[in-house]
Structure formats: structure tokens, C-alpha cells
Amino acid sequence: EAGEAEFYLVGGTVAYDDGTLFALTEAMHDMAYKSSVAVNPADAARLQVNEGDRVRVGNGQAGFDVAVIYNEQVQPGTVWLPESMAGAPLAALQDGRAAVVVQVMPLAEAVPA
């Protein structure tokens, strides 16, 4: 059944993010990693979301809406977000904790914060 599901959150760096520095550099716009959450295709199927669909990623600390991308390197049961992503503050979700569980919900089902 589609709907909200819990995942472990994993974060990391990318060479070119869409944070403030690259947002101000027009030549980098097409090279920057776009704001998105990487999800294992099996988990995306369970959530009934396609690549490009928007989902709400959040916990009791913070939440935001981002597009889904499929990535088979992301282990089932986890989602991956890059650090320094515009509009999706990974640090706000982590709140200094090493292990974080987040809810991921298809945006059509998400309740506005």
C-alpha cells in the first residue's frame, strides 16, 4: 500500500551541489546536483513513486519536499540526501545525531507543515 514509510537517513557530499556557492555561479547550474532524495528502486515501488515525483522527507525536527531519484546503490530501507542542498537542510534532520529515521511520504499524500 502506498503512503508514508520510515527510512534510515544517510547523507554525504557531492562534487557540485546546488548550495549557495554554485547557485551564484551561472556556469555551474547545469553541473550541480539538483535537490533530490535518492531512493532504492524497490523502496520507490513500495511508496508508489516514480523518478521526478516529489515527496516529503521529515521527522520531528524538520521536513521539506524534494524530487525522487532512483539509485540502486542506496540500500533498501535507507534514503540518501546530499549535504548543502538548497531547500533541504540535511543538518536540520540530523540535529547532531548519527542515526536518524525519517518519514518519506508521496507529496500527494503529504499534509502541509
PyMOL commands that set and color helices and strands:
alter all, ss='L'
color gray80, all
select helices_A, chain A and resi 20-23+26-28+41-47+90-94+107-109
alter helices_A, ss='H'
color red, helices_A
select strands_A, chain A and resi 5-12+36-39+54-58+63-70+78-82+101-106
alter strands_A, ss='S'
color yellow, strands_A
deselect
rebuild
show_as cartoon
